[in-house]
């Protein structure tokens, strides 16, 4: 048996047994039609459970049964309990599960059968009792079922949205990385690739002109230097932007009106409750206008919280045909020092209107109007601006009026309607006793408690019960009055829906006990009357608890969905930041070093051109070769960035085995560099191998920049469990700022592999040292590295 059917079958079996026990124990043996009554109870028990799948059929079955049983014998009406409670269950199933046409058919038929089941057998107030029973057993459960149905649909939609957001998080983060790559590829092409190409072409021309036209060659070398320095400046700027963690200084998405709900939630969490309302169809705004609109609301809320000490704020955004209207109102002190001058200037720069002034009713209001096309906003262009600094908002076309969105106003309206009904009821009642004025005053008294049904539901319930009992004892008997019972049930529902902890259970006890007391005050009653009085009070309270739980679940799902959306945006932003950092390291390693070498060689060639043209030709040749190599690396990097492929990652990476050639190039560029390798080389993981090479490369680059003529020693020491690298420069000059991006990037790489990097003065010079733990210690002879080392020493 499937698990989803096991529990309903057990419940159905228990209901069948209970109804048959009631029939056997409570109804005397001589009551006629016992077999038929037993079959009717069996059908009702099955319908109570089957109503989950067949709500209309179950409803008609149960209400036909409660109409039939009193016709068979009055004893069934007086003695049975749960049989006459089953209509509450099937009516709830109808509201929760039925379609609209089933509701249209089921509600009138159930109401008519309810009147048939109760009206002929209530000797005191036949019609009013029947109407009251129909409303309580049909109307109220159906209404609660429809409310929970709507909540359930909303919760399902929120869960689906949360699941969709969860699925899209990784995809969106990957998309953000690809978008960032494409943007950076364009920036790299415009900033760096053009400069490298120009420098390479100039080096070719300089090489050809060195021996024949030294004056033009000198100009070419000078142009290479100038172009290289400009490219390095642009590259440093780009690297600074890429490495920055501040979202506003990078090219990450700027805040916009799409983030308003996140802003209001953060402000509410900070202690200033905010109500946000957006009217009209959202318009895609220009980036600058969008940021300005967001900043108006952000600064107004910040000023309300920090300077105005406000306790509440209302934010309204209206998308009109040609303009965007913003208003932030709060109840705080309207001090003149609210720092909104910068926001005013932003709005005015966009041709908008801005006011920040006290409200006549107390508090402060900030208003702004911005035209979508950037044209100046005037009263003629926007006729809804009646006076300077005054915005008039149109009435919302859809949804409830604004004043009905406040719970207090809704409670006042409901109390007013019940007050009118209560007064009319006691005025037209044929059983009215006592002075009319006293009856009207007491009717207004038990109706007025509905004003406090949310703020103080237990007190409201106590007041309603007390007024109803006073009416019954001192004035008109409430047996034929409907409004007092409806008010008591509404307050009982409120104690379950608006309170937690001990107070809500106090409301339950008060509802059940109070209705029992009211029932006793009406005179002698049978046991079923007391049972149904307590049952109705308990059902009203339980309905409030269920609605409260579903409402809280909806709020939690709303918050979880909003958090997922924000987390997705944060993950996209963080993915873009991580990609920028990674690309910044690659750019620095691949491009900056090559440009620096080309600039140094061009400067040296220009200075020695007149004395040694042959060496100048060699320098021009090296500049060409370096430029072409750098352009090749740039093509790989740009190819990887522009289409997201892994071509650059699959290209051969520099290795520590090539360090001899690196030192030789540095020496050829004018830096007296010597390589010393100690110990037996071991195989390294690819990433660790590249990191070691980059450390030496960065150290040599800094030495060439800041101490080009000072002797430099590169030491590579292989130990059984670690690798030590040292670049020692004999010059006492500090090679660059301590916070330079090159050493910072190397430190990040070293930390990734569990190592340590140090850079600082040492015995009148400068030393960069790094220790890298070796995870693999398989000895690999490296004759190429030894030969390169011998070549470097020579």
Beta strands, then each sheet from edge to edge (+ up, - down):
strand 1: 273-279
strand 2: 312-319
strand 3: 323-330
strand 4: 353-358
strand 5: 364-371
strand 6: 673-678
strand 7: 712-718
strand 8: 722-729
strand 9: 756-762
strand 10: 765-773
sheet 1: 1+ 2+ 3- 5+ 4-
sheet 2: 6+ 7+ 8- 10+ 9-
end
